[in-house]
Amino acid sequence: MAQINDEQLKEIIVIGAGVVGLTTALRIQEKGGYRVTIVAETFPTDPKSIRYTSHWAGAHHVSHATDERQRKMDQETFKVLWELSAPGRDTENLFVRHQQTEYRGDDLSSADWLEFMPDFKYLPENELIVGSRLAYSFSTITMNTPVYLNWLLARFLAQNGSIVRGSLQHIGQVIEGGASIFTDGKALRPVDAVVACVGLGARTLGGIEDKDVYPIRGQTVLLKAPWVRFGRTMTAADGTYTYTMPRSDGTMLVGGTRVPNDWYPLPRPEITEDILARALALTPELAPPHTRENHATTVNDLLPIVIEPGCGLRPGRKGGIRLEAEWFDGPKGRKVPVVFNYGHAGYGFLSSWGSASMALEILEGVLSGNGAPPAKAVAENASTIGTPGN
Ligand SMILES: Cc1cc2nc3c(=O)[nH]c(=O)nc-3n(C[C@H](O)[C@H](O)[C@H](O)COP(=O)(O)OP(=O)(O)OC[C@H]3O[C@@H](n4cnc5c(N)ncnc54)[C@H](O)[C@@H]3O)c2cc1C
């Protein structure tokens, strides 16, 4: 790339420091030609909060893509994460590479969207478990999400990225004043573009107020179980979804629930108990080895290894992820593009790098456009339906 002096850098504000905002900021920063500032109310270094979904995710890479655009995003992301998790890489320990087995009791005859995964195979009928009609396995990764998020933030900061804490009421606030509205009010340079990665915040943030965005509540339990290093899921005939995911620090995240429009911010004790019972039925190996030697294990055997129950609100969106740009009125009659990248429901980690690439493509398209700005620039093959994901 030709050397660009400081004055020529385009000023980009990314709103949001969840997995989507951090990954998008990195993609833009690493393209070159941009100075990127992340403005957010919550960062990965903060304590876990219901207002920040990314801390609560598993997160394994198990795609649920129903359309071409989503498949493309998920596959690109898998490639990046698989490389980062390669044995010997300094990032290896952010991940566990493991065998994943999925049991389906619902009405599914194939899982063709997952056939690209390494070691993918359908299991023979004699390996089905009670309640399943189809099963398949493959190799994938699970991230240790709190650590992975902090690694993303550290990588962004180490490359001269800036972060500013602030809670926006309206997107117009940063369009006019940039990140300086939360510091001294003296913007050094006008903002060239804003990228909104605000997750569930898109429902209420002024200037976006997207009523297609809604919470899909998910409850989990974190266990200490370093003796289990594989993942399983079970989708029951009634849609109940149970998973057990191994993390690199010897913990296991087990779940789950997927309840649309449930905003309750704390784990419900009766659901914690139900999750433990379902997780133990799916993965009896969760019980500490000594308890399995002399009796039939029960949920009581898991209680000593419980670290904490958890609960997060996935940013669901009717229509799937919003990836498009609109032009807003800026200061002194200028038009400023805003690129949207939100609504990742239960697949924000597993589609993060792919959706960040699409957001970058849209950004470069609108910034290089000559003449009158188009009203909207939309990613190709936009989804018409959304899936809840993990
Ligand atoms: C239980 C559970 C399990 C999951 N498992 C998986 C999995 O296995 N794999 C997977 O890929 N995904 C999984 N997910 C989904 C994943 O967690 C989400 O898709 C992802 O975290 C969404 O990230 P985000 O950056 O869009 O939102 P968030 O992480 O919520 O970040 C939003 C950011 O925007 C900021 N913001 C919002 N509004 C404003 C405002 N007005 N002013 C300033 N800042 C603002 C917030 O402060 C925050 O920094 C799971 C989710 C849950 C709850």
The ligand as an SDF file (V2000), in Angstrom:
LIG
                    3D

 53 58  0  0  0  0  0  0  0  0999 V2000
  -26.4230  -17.6810   25.8790 C   0  0  0  0  0  0  0  0  0  0  0  0
  -25.8460  -17.2530   24.5700 C   0  0  0  0  0  0  0  0  0  0  0  0
  -25.0890  -18.1620   23.8150 C   0  0  0  0  0  0  0  0  0  0  0  0
  -24.5440  -17.7560   22.5860 C   0  0  0  0  0  0  0  0  0  0  0  0
  -23.7720  -18.6560   21.8870 N   0  0  0  0  0  0  0  0  0  0  0  0
  -23.1980  -18.2650   20.7130 C   0  0  0  0  0  0  0  0  0  0  0  0
  -22.3560  -19.1630   19.9940 C   0  0  0  0  0  0  0  0  0  0  0  0
  -22.1040  -20.2820   20.4190 O   0  0  0  0  0  0  0  0  0  0  0  0
  -21.8210  -18.7170   18.8130 N   0  0  0  0  0  0  0  0  0  0  0  0
  -22.0730  -17.4720   18.3200 C   0  0  0  0  0  0  0  0  0  0  0  0
  -21.5630  -17.1260   17.2550 O   0  0  0  0  0  0  0  0  0  0  0  0
  -22.8800  -16.6120   18.9930 N   0  0  0  0  0  0  0  0  0  0  0  0
  -23.4490  -16.9800   20.1630 C   0  0  0  0  0  0  0  0  0  0  0  0
  -24.2730  -16.1090   20.8440 N   0  0  0  0  0  0  0  0  0  0  0  0
  -24.6500  -14.8290   20.1950 C   0  0  0  0  0  0  0  0  0  0  0  0
  -23.6180  -13.7400   20.3700 C   0  0  0  0  0  0  0  0  0  0  0  0
  -23.3230  -13.5800   21.7340 O   0  0  0  0  0  0  0  0  0  0  0  0
  -24.1700  -12.4120   19.7920 C   0  0  0  0  0  0  0  0  0  0  0  0
  -24.5750  -12.5900   18.4560 O   0  0  0  0  0  0  0  0  0  0  0  0
  -23.0990  -11.3470   19.8220 C   0  0  0  0  0  0  0  0  0  0  0  0
  -22.5410  -11.2230   21.1150 O   0  0  0  0  0  0  0  0  0  0  0  0
  -23.6640   -9.9780   19.3970 C   0  0  0  0  0  0  0  0  0  0  0  0
  -22.5960   -9.0700   19.4570 O   0  0  0  0  0  0  0  0  0  0  0  0
  -22.8060   -7.5220   19.2330 P   0  0  0  0  0  0  0  0  0  0  0  0
  -21.4440   -6.9320   19.1690 O   0  0  0  0  0  0  0  0  0  0  0  0
  -23.7340   -7.3030   18.0860 O   0  0  0  0  0  0  0  0  0  0  0  0
  -23.6040   -7.0270   20.5190 O   0  0  0  0  0  0  0  0  0  0  0  0
  -23.0820   -6.6950   22.0090 P   0  0  0  0  0  0  0  0  0  0  0  0
  -22.0740   -7.6680   22.4550 O   0  0  0  0  0  0  0  0  0  0  0  0
  -24.2900   -6.5320   22.8670 O   0  0  0  0  0  0  0  0  0  0  0  0
  -22.3550   -5.2920   21.8720 O   0  0  0  0  0  0  0  0  0  0  0  0
  -23.0730   -4.1140   21.5780 C   0  0  0  0  0  0  0  0  0  0  0  0
  -22.1600   -2.9250   21.8010 C   0  0  0  0  0  0  0  0  0  0  0  0
  -22.8520   -1.7350   21.4130 O   0  0  0  0  0  0  0  0  0  0  0  0
  -22.7720   -0.7950   22.4720 C   0  0  0  0  0  0  0  0  0  0  0  0
  -23.9360    0.0910   22.4190 N   0  0  0  0  0  0  0  0  0  0  0  0
  -25.2350   -0.2540   22.2050 C   0  0  0  0  0  0  0  0  0  0  0  0
  -26.0170    0.8420   22.2430 N   0  0  0  0  0  0  0  0  0  0  0  0
  -25.1900    1.8890   22.4770 C   0  0  0  0  0  0  0  0  0  0  0  0
  -25.3910    3.3020   22.6470 C   0  0  0  0  0  0  0  0  0  0  0  0
  -26.6090    3.8590   22.5620 N   0  0  0  0  0  0  0  0  0  0  0  0
  -24.3200    4.0880   22.9030 N   0  0  0  0  0  0  0  0  0  0  0  0
  -23.0690    3.5540   22.9970 C   0  0  0  0  0  0  0  0  0  0  0  0
  -22.8250    2.2340   22.8570 N   0  0  0  0  0  0  0  0  0  0  0  0
  -23.8720    1.4140   22.6030 C   0  0  0  0  0  0  0  0  0  0  0  0
  -22.6930   -1.6430   23.7280 C   0  0  0  0  0  0  0  0  0  0  0  0
  -22.1750   -0.9030   24.8160 O   0  0  0  0  0  0  0  0  0  0  0  0
  -21.7400   -2.7350   23.2520 C   0  0  0  0  0  0  0  0  0  0  0  0
  -20.4080   -2.2940   23.3520 O   0  0  0  0  0  0  0  0  0  0  0  0
  -24.7940  -16.4520   22.0810 C   0  0  0  0  0  0  0  0  0  0  0  0
  -25.5240  -15.5500   22.8580 C   0  0  0  0  0  0  0  0  0  0  0  0
  -26.0480  -15.9380   24.0970 C   0  0  0  0  0  0  0  0  0  0  0  0
  -26.8190  -14.9450   24.9060 C   0  0  0  0  0  0  0  0  0  0  0  0
  1  2  1  0
  2  3  1  0
  2 52  2  0
  3  4  2  0
  4  5  1  0
  4 50  1  0
  5  6  2  0
  6  7  1  0
  6 13  1  0
  7  8  2  0
  7  9  1  0
  9 10  1  0
 10 11  2  0
 10 12  1  0
 12 13  2  0
 13 14  1  0
 14 15  1  0
 14 50  1  0
 15 16  1  0
 16 17  1  0
 16 18  1  0
 18 19  1  0
 18 20  1  0
 20 21  1  0
 20 22  1  0
 22 23  1  0
 23 24  1  0
 24 25  2  0
 24 26  1  0
 24 27  1  0
 27 28  1  0
 28 29  2  0
 28 30  1  0
 28 31  1  0
 31 32  1  0
 32 33  1  0
 33 34  1  0
 33 48  1  0
 34 35  1  0
 35 36  1  0
 35 46  1  0
 36 37  1  0
 36 45  1  0
 37 38  2  0
 38 39  1  0
 39 40  1  0
 39 45  2  0
 40 41  1  0
 40 42  2  0
 42 43  1  0
 43 44  2  0
 44 45  1  0
 46 47  1  0
 46 48  1  0
 48 49  1  0
 50 51  2  0
 51 52  1  0
 52 53  1  0
M  END
$$$$
